[in-house]
Amino acid sequence: MLLSACAPGTDDAAKAARTPPASPAAVPATTTPPASPTPPPVERIALPPGTLTELPGEGNLLAWTADDGSSADVIAKYTEFARTTGTRLTFFPNACYGGWAQNADALRPLVASGQIQLGNHTFDHVDLTTLDERGVVDQLQRNHDAMHDLFGVDMRPYYRPPYGFHDERTDAAAASIGYTCPVLWYGSLSDSGEITSEQLLEFARQWFLPQHIVIGHLNFPAVTEVFSELTALIAERGLRTVTLDDVFLR
């Protein structure tokens, strides 16, 4: 699968090896939310080796993930959305952004309960393939330590390489400190840079599909303006949001 960059100011729409189905019509925002703050009744499986791009098997699960965190306000609104709807999310933060500390009090209960899972996205969103082994380890370790200090959780083994750029060398360096599972995606909301809320909804209609890992970002407000529509879309398609820990055994 060809994956494009994941950073503010880039067009990161994932291009899958399989052709996605035609986009269905918009669904009303009045659909009853399907999400629950408790894990769905899924039999967890062993984490497969290699890079994770989608959830295995047949089912109705959706792994909605969100990266970065350059906007404290977007982090706050995502957190409140999760709290009020029960939507299960996986965040991949960069600790260089102050919004994580600013929202730590609101986030902690959701992180502690497992409704929001955290994965490692490096400290300040650097292309890991440009670094030597020590640099890769430093980026992941600094982010690990900062998130552990804020939330008391161990994000291993999941890490998302910025821009989706990684190779055998960077994976080996990450694995040396326990980050053995690179997590990419099979579909994107394409909101690492500024887009309109309607554009974001079109990407969601394209990619919110069974067993997909979909990437979004905590950078710009478009997503916060259509949370109700996104929740309705999930309900209309009979999907259940999950974190990675809901699906895989560590």
TISEBA-134342 format. One record per residue (C-alpha): residue number from 1; residue in one letter; z, x, y. Coordinates in nm, 2 decimals. Layout:
BEGIN
<site NUM,'a',<Z,X,Y>>,
...
//
This chain:
BEGIN
<site 1,'m',<0.00,0.00,0.00>>,
<site 2,'l',<-0.09,0.13,0.34>>,
<site 3,'l',<0.20,0.11,0.59>>,
<site 4,'s',<0.18,0.17,0.96>>,
<site 5,'a',<0.43,0.30,1.20>>,
<site 6,'c',<0.77,0.14,1.28>>,
<site 7,'a',<0.87,0.23,1.63>>,
<site 8,'p',<0.89,0.08,1.97>>,
<site 9,'g',<0.55,0.06,2.13>>,
<site 10,'t',<0.35,0.07,1.80>>,
<site 11,'d',<0.16,-0.19,1.61>>,
<site 12,'d',<0.34,-0.19,1.28>>,
<site 13,'a',<0.17,-0.48,1.09>>,
<site 14,'a',<0.18,-0.38,0.72>>,
<site 15,'k',<-0.15,-0.38,0.54>>,
<site 16,'a',<-0.10,-0.48,0.18>>,
<site 17,'a',<-0.31,-0.38,-0.11>>,
<site 18,'r',<-0.33,-0.75,-0.20>>,
<site 19,'t',<-0.50,-0.99,0.03>>,
<site 20,'p',<-0.25,-1.24,0.17>>,
<site 21,'p',<-0.31,-1.61,0.15>>,
<site 22,'a',<-0.44,-1.80,0.44>>,
<site 23,'s',<-0.18,-1.88,0.70>>,
<site 24,'p',<-0.05,-2.23,0.66>>,
<site 25,'a',<0.01,-2.47,0.94>>,
<site 26,'a',<0.32,-2.44,1.15>>,
<site 27,'v',<0.63,-2.61,1.02>>,
<site 28,'p',<0.87,-2.81,1.24>>,
<site 29,'a',<1.19,-2.66,1.36>>,
<site 30,'t',<1.39,-2.95,1.23>>,
<site 31,'t',<1.39,-2.84,0.86>>,
<site 32,'t',<1.73,-2.80,0.71>>,
<site 33,'p',<1.83,-2.43,0.69>>,
<site 34,'p',<1.84,-2.31,0.33>>,
<site 35,'a',<2.05,-2.00,0.39>>,
<site 36,'s',<2.40,-1.93,0.28>>,
<site 37,'p',<2.65,-1.67,0.38>>,
<site 38,'t',<2.73,-1.62,0.01>>,
<site 39,'p',<2.49,-1.44,-0.23>>,
<site 40,'p',<2.24,-1.66,-0.41>>,
<site 41,'p',<2.28,-1.69,-0.79>>,
<site 42,'v',<2.05,-1.39,-0.87>>,
<site 43,'e',<2.10,-1.16,-1.17>>,
<site 44,'r',<2.11,-0.82,-1.02>>,
<site 45,'i',<1.89,-0.55,-1.17>>,
<site 46,'a',<1.89,-0.18,-1.18>>,
<site 47,'l',<1.73,-0.02,-0.88>>,
<site 48,'p',<1.38,0.11,-0.99>>,
<site 49,'p',<1.29,0.47,-0.92>>,
<site 50,'g',<1.06,0.56,-0.63>>,
<site 51,'t',<0.98,0.39,-0.30>>,
<site 52,'l',<1.07,0.02,-0.26>>,
<site 53,'t',<0.81,-0.20,-0.10>>,
<site 54,'e',<0.88,-0.54,-0.24>>,
<site 55,'l',<1.12,-0.73,-0.47>>,
<site 56,'p',<1.02,-0.71,-0.83>>,
<site 57,'g',<0.93,-1.01,-1.06>>,
<site 58,'e',<0.85,-1.37,-0.98>>,
<site 59,'g',<1.09,-1.57,-0.76>>,
<site 60,'n',<1.15,-1.72,-0.42>>,
<site 61,'l',<1.35,-1.44,-0.26>>,
<site 62,'l',<1.28,-1.29,0.08>>,
<site 63,'a',<1.43,-0.97,0.21>>,
<site 64,'w',<1.42,-1.00,0.59>>,
<site 65,'t',<1.50,-0.66,0.73>>,
<site 66,'a',<1.53,-0.54,1.09>>,
<site 67,'d',<1.52,-0.19,1.24>>,
<site 68,'d',<1.62,0.03,1.53>>,
<site 69,'g',<1.84,-0.16,1.78>>,
<site 70,'s',<1.72,-0.05,2.12>>,
<site 71,'s',<1.83,-0.38,2.27>>,
<site 72,'a',<2.20,-0.47,2.26>>,
<site 73,'d',<2.11,-0.83,2.35>>,
<site 74,'v',<1.87,-0.86,2.06>>,
<site 75,'i',<2.14,-0.72,1.82>>,
<site 76,'a',<2.39,-0.97,1.96>>,
<site 77,'k',<2.15,-1.27,1.91>>,
<site 78,'y',<2.04,-1.16,1.56>>,
<site 79,'t',<2.41,-1.14,1.47>>,
<site 80,'e',<2.49,-1.48,1.61>>,
<site 81,'f',<2.19,-1.62,1.43>>,
<site 82,'a',<2.31,-1.48,1.10>>,
<site 83,'r',<2.66,-1.61,1.16>>,
<site 84,'t',<2.56,-1.97,1.25>>,
<site 85,'t',<2.28,-2.01,0.98>>,
<site 86,'g',<2.40,-1.80,0.69>>,
<site 87,'t',<2.08,-1.61,0.68>>,
<site 88,'r',<2.11,-1.29,0.48>>,
<site 89,'l',<1.97,-0.98,0.65>>,
<site 90,'t',<1.94,-0.60,0.60>>,
<site 91,'f',<1.96,-0.39,0.92>>,
<site 92,'f',<1.83,-0.04,0.94>>,
<site 93,'p',<2.00,0.09,1.26>>,
<site 94,'n',<1.95,0.41,1.47>>,
<site 95,'a',<2.30,0.50,1.58>>,
<site 96,'c',<2.16,0.66,1.90>>,
<site 97,'y',<2.14,0.31,2.05>>,
<site 98,'g',<2.47,0.20,2.21>>,
<site 99,'g',<2.41,-0.16,2.12>>,
<site 100,'w',<2.56,-0.10,1.78>>,
<site 101,'a',<2.89,0.00,1.92>>,
<site 102,'q',<2.87,-0.28,2.18>>,
<site 103,'n',<2.83,-0.54,1.90>>,
<site 104,'a',<3.05,-0.39,1.64>>,
<site 105,'d',<3.33,-0.65,1.67>>,
<site 106,'a',<3.09,-0.94,1.61>>,
<site 107,'l',<2.90,-0.76,1.33>>,
<site 108,'r',<3.19,-0.63,1.13>>,
<site 109,'p',<3.28,-0.95,0.95>>,
<site 110,'l',<2.92,-1.01,0.84>>,
<site 111,'v',<2.88,-0.65,0.72>>,
<site 112,'a',<3.22,-0.67,0.54>>,
<site 113,'s',<3.12,-0.99,0.36>>,
<site 114,'g',<2.78,-0.84,0.26>>,
<site 115,'q',<2.58,-1.11,0.45>>,
<site 116,'i',<2.43,-0.83,0.66>>,
<site 117,'q',<2.37,-0.51,0.48>>,
<site 118,'l',<2.31,-0.17,0.65>>,
<site 119,'g',<2.06,0.09,0.55>>,
<site 120,'n',<1.99,0.43,0.70>>,
<site 121,'h',<1.71,0.47,0.95>>,
<site 122,'t',<1.79,0.82,1.09>>,
<site 123,'f',<2.00,0.89,1.40>>,
<site 124,'d',<1.73,0.87,1.66>>,
<site 125,'h',<1.40,0.76,1.49>>,
<site 126,'v',<1.23,1.10,1.43>>,
<site 127,'d',<0.94,1.15,1.20>>,
<site 128,'l',<1.11,1.31,0.91>>,
<site 129,'t',<0.79,1.49,0.79>>,
<site 130,'t',<0.81,1.70,1.10>>,
<site 131,'l',<1.15,1.84,1.01>>,
<site 132,'d',<1.27,2.10,0.76>>,
<site 133,'e',<1.51,2.01,0.49>>,
<site 134,'r',<1.82,2.08,0.71>>,
<site 135,'g',<1.67,1.86,0.98>>,
<site 136,'v',<1.61,1.57,0.75>>,
<site 137,'v',<1.97,1.59,0.62>>,
<site 138,'d',<2.11,1.61,0.97>>,
<site 139,'q',<1.93,1.30,1.09>>,
<site 140,'l',<2.05,1.09,0.79>>,
<site 141,'q',<2.40,1.24,0.79>>,
<site 142,'r',<2.46,1.18,1.16>>,
<site 143,'n',<2.35,0.82,1.12>>,
<site 144,'h',<2.55,0.78,0.81>>,
<site 145,'d',<2.87,0.90,0.98>>,
<site 146,'a',<2.82,0.69,1.29>>,
<site 147,'m',<2.77,0.37,1.10>>,
<site 148,'h',<3.06,0.45,0.86>>,
<site 149,'d',<3.28,0.50,1.17>>,
<site 150,'l',<3.17,0.17,1.32>>,
<site 151,'f',<3.16,-0.05,1.01>>,
<site 152,'g',<3.34,0.13,0.73>>,
<site 153,'v',<3.04,0.10,0.49>>,
<site 154,'d',<2.84,0.35,0.28>>,
<site 155,'m',<2.47,0.28,0.34>>,
<site 156,'r',<2.35,0.48,0.04>>,
<site 157,'p',<2.12,0.48,-0.15>>,
<site 158,'y',<1.88,0.30,0.09>>,
<site 159,'y',<1.70,0.47,0.38>>,
<site 160,'r',<1.39,0.37,0.58>>,
<site 161,'p',<1.19,0.66,0.70>>,
<site 162,'p',<1.08,0.60,1.06>>,
<site 163,'y',<0.71,0.50,1.09>>,
<site 164,'g',<0.71,0.48,0.71>>,
<site 165,'f',<0.64,0.86,0.70>>,
<site 166,'h',<0.79,1.04,0.41>>,
<site 167,'d',<0.68,1.27,0.13>>,
<site 168,'e',<0.83,1.44,-0.18>>,
<site 169,'r',<1.00,1.70,0.03>>,
<site 170,'t',<1.17,1.46,0.27>>,
<site 171,'d',<1.27,1.23,-0.02>>,
<site 172,'a',<1.43,1.53,-0.20>>,
<site 173,'a',<1.62,1.62,0.11>>,
<site 174,'a',<1.74,1.26,0.15>>,
<site 175,'a',<1.84,1.24,-0.21>>,
<site 176,'s',<2.05,1.56,-0.18>>,
<site 177,'i',<2.30,1.35,0.02>>,
<site 178,'g',<2.27,1.03,-0.19>>,
<site 179,'y',<1.98,0.86,-0.01>>,
<site 180,'t',<1.77,0.82,-0.32>>,
<site 181,'c',<1.57,0.50,-0.23>>,
<site 182,'p',<1.31,0.50,0.05>>,
<site 183,'v',<1.26,0.14,0.16>>,
<site 184,'l',<0.93,0.04,0.32>>,
<site 185,'w',<0.79,-0.31,0.34>>,
<site 186,'y',<0.53,-0.56,0.24>>,
<site 187,'g',<0.47,-0.74,0.57>>,
<site 188,'s',<0.57,-0.70,0.93>>,
<site 189,'l',<0.67,-0.92,1.22>>,
<site 190,'s',<0.50,-0.64,1.43>>,
<site 191,'d',<0.77,-0.66,1.70>>,
<site 192,'s',<0.86,-0.29,1.74>>,
<site 193,'g',<0.69,-0.33,2.07>>,
<site 194,'e',<0.66,-0.63,2.30>>,
<site 195,'i',<0.46,-0.93,2.16>>,
<site 196,'t',<0.48,-1.30,2.23>>,
<site 197,'s',<0.69,-1.53,2.03>>,
<site 198,'e',<0.38,-1.71,1.91>>,
<site 199,'q',<0.23,-1.39,1.79>>,
<site 200,'l',<0.55,-1.31,1.60>>,
<site 201,'l',<0.54,-1.65,1.44>>,
<site 202,'e',<0.18,-1.59,1.32>>,
<site 203,'f',<0.29,-1.27,1.15>>,
<site 204,'a',<0.58,-1.45,0.99>>,
<site 205,'r',<0.35,-1.72,0.86>>,
<site 206,'q',<0.14,-1.44,0.71>>,
<site 207,'w',<0.42,-1.24,0.55>>,
<site 208,'f',<0.72,-1.46,0.48>>,
<site 209,'l',<0.63,-1.50,0.12>>,
<site 210,'p',<0.81,-1.48,-0.22>>,
<site 211,'q',<0.95,-1.14,-0.32>>,
<site 212,'h',<0.83,-0.97,0.01>>,
<site 213,'i',<1.03,-0.72,0.20>>,
<site 214,'v',<0.94,-0.80,0.56>>,
<site 215,'i',<1.02,-0.56,0.85>>,
<site 216,'g',<1.13,-0.68,1.20>>,
<site 217,'h',<1.30,-0.50,1.49>>,
<site 218,'l',<1.60,-0.53,1.71>>,
<site 219,'n',<1.42,-0.42,2.02>>,
<site 220,'f',<1.25,-0.71,2.21>>,
<site 221,'p',<1.34,-1.07,2.26>>,
<site 222,'a',<1.04,-1.25,2.11>>,
<site 223,'v',<1.21,-1.30,1.77>>,
<site 224,'t',<1.53,-1.44,1.93>>,
<site 225,'e',<1.32,-1.72,2.09>>,
<site 226,'v',<1.19,-1.85,1.76>>,
<site 227,'f',<1.48,-1.82,1.52>>,
<site 228,'s',<1.48,-2.19,1.45>>,
<site 229,'e',<1.11,-2.19,1.37>>,
<site 230,'l',<1.16,-1.89,1.14>>,
<site 231,'t',<1.44,-2.07,0.96>>,
<site 232,'a',<1.23,-2.38,0.93>>,
<site 233,'l',<0.94,-2.17,0.78>>,
<site 234,'i',<1.18,-2.02,0.52>>,
<site 235,'a',<1.30,-2.37,0.43>>,
<site 236,'e',<0.95,-2.52,0.41>>,
<site 237,'r',<0.84,-2.25,0.17>>,
<site 238,'g',<1.16,-2.28,-0.05>>,
<site 239,'l',<1.25,-1.92,0.01>>,
<site 240,'r',<1.60,-1.77,-0.01>>,
<site 241,'t',<1.70,-1.48,0.21>>,
<site 242,'v',<1.87,-1.19,0.03>>,
<site 243,'t',<1.99,-0.84,0.11>>,
<site 244,'l',<1.89,-0.55,-0.11>>,
<site 245,'d',<2.24,-0.54,-0.26>>,
<site 246,'d',<2.20,-0.91,-0.36>>,
<site 247,'v',<1.91,-0.80,-0.58>>,
<site 248,'f',<1.98,-0.45,-0.70>>,
<site 249,'l',<2.27,-0.27,-0.86>>,
<site 250,'r',<2.37,0.04,-0.68>>,
//
